[in-house]
């Protein structure tokens, strides 16, 4: 499965934060970190102990169907929630669609 992202946001810095939050592989458990499968090195530097990243990577071998599109949308919202919590963004809208074996995701930020 391939991924394509279209991001509509107010600044390049916010776009970079969004991309990092989506494509960094959030660890599911300590084993993922130890085996080098997931986890971002910056997570260990954060004073807030917030983990950056998403679980989108766990869908890489999935067949695209409505359940996977829903999971992808939920994973994206979860990974971007910190931008609202920190009051960097007021709202985030995400839409997903499948085209052949490509997950397309549009993210609008305000």
C-alpha positions, 0 to 999 in steps of 0.5 A: 500500500502506498500513501499520499498526503495533501496538507492544507495548513497555514505555514511550512512549520506546521506542515513539517510538524504534521508530516513528522507526526504522521510518518514517524513510526510510533512504537506499539510497545517496548519490544518495537523500540528495542528491535528498532522497528519503531519509535522516534529518538526525539521521544527520549528528549521530550520533557512532556514525554509525548510520543511523536508519530502514528500507527499508520505504519502498521497498516502498510501490508493491509488491503484497503477497505472501509475498515482500514480507511477508518483506522488510518483516519483515526490513527492520523487524528490521534497522531495530530491531537497534540497540535490542538492540545498545545493550541497550535491549531484550532481544528483538524479535518481529515478525509481518506480514500482508496485508489487502487492500492494507494491510501490518499489522505487530505488534512485541513488545518485551521 
